């Protein structure tokens, strides 16, 4: 198994494999939370009602999460720019893309659930 992973790692590269592993981990955690919620409350309809009833709390949680990520990103950004200032425009485009993505995600949630 280790030799297969080493071969795959040499073909694809270490970073994409780590990113894929994190993605699988995050999606798996989300699926487990949803499955646990459905089972705990006794059905999908009750789970959806609970999510609707607690939408404001979940919004506050997401905003705090975004603030924490933003703070961490600001520190990483400072180090990246100190190391290589030539990437400032690329970083700015990535930051704008991330901010627009988050804004669209939150707007779609707001529009869908009014």
N, C-alpha and C positions, 0 to 999 in steps of 0.2 A: 504494500500500500504506500509506503514511504517513497519508493522509487517512482511510482506512478505520479505522486504529488510533486516530486522533484522534477520529473519530466514535464508535467503540466506547467509547473512554475517557470521552468526555463523557456517553454514555448510562449506562454502568455505574458509572463512578467509577474513580479511579486505584488505590485500595487493593485493591478486590476483584480487579482485573486483576493486580496484583502478587502477591497471594496465590495466584491461580490459576496464574500463571507459576511460582512457587516450587513449588507442588504438582505441576505437570507435570514440572518439573525433578527433584524428589525421586523421584517414581515412575519416571521414565525412568532415573535413576541406579540405582535398585534393580533394575529389569529388566535393565539392562546388566550389573550385578554378577552376577546370577543366570545370565544367558546366558553370561557369561565363565566362571563356575565350572563350569557344565555342560559347556561346550566343553573347558575345561582338563582336567577330570577324566575326560572321555570318556562321560558319560551322566548322566541324572537320578538314577538309583539311587546312583551313586558320589558325586554332589554331596550328596544327602540323607544318605548315610552320613558324609561329611566334616562336614556341619553337626552331626549327632548327636555325632560324636567330639569336636568342638570347642565343644560347647554351653557348657561352663563358661567358656571363654575369651571367648565371645561375650556371656555374662552379665556378666562383669567389664567388657567394653567398654561394654555398655549402661549399667551402673551408673556408670561414669566419665562417660559422655555425659550421663546424667541429672544428675550432680553439676555438670558444667560448665554445663548449661542452667539449673540451679537458681541457681548463682552469678551468672550473667548476669541472670537474672530478678530476683534480689534487688536488684541495682544499678538496674535499670530501675524496679522497684517503688518504691524510695526516691525516685527522681526524680519519678515519677508522683504519689506521695503528697505530696511537697513542693509540687508545682505545684497539686494539687487534692485536699485531704484528704477531700472529700465522697464520693469514689469508693472508700473503703476497704472498704465492705461488698461492693460489686460485685467488687472485686479478690479479696477473700477467697473469694467464691463461685466465681470462675473458677479460683482456685488449688486449691480443694477438688475441683472438677470435673476439673482436669488430673491431680491426684494420684490420684484414684479411677480415672481412665481408665488411667493408667500401671500402677497396681496390678492392675487387672483384666486388662490385656494381659499382664503378667508372670505372673499366676496362671493364665491360660489357656494360656500357653506351658508352664508347669511341669506343669499337669494333663495336657496333651496329650502331653508327652514324658517325664513322670514322672521 
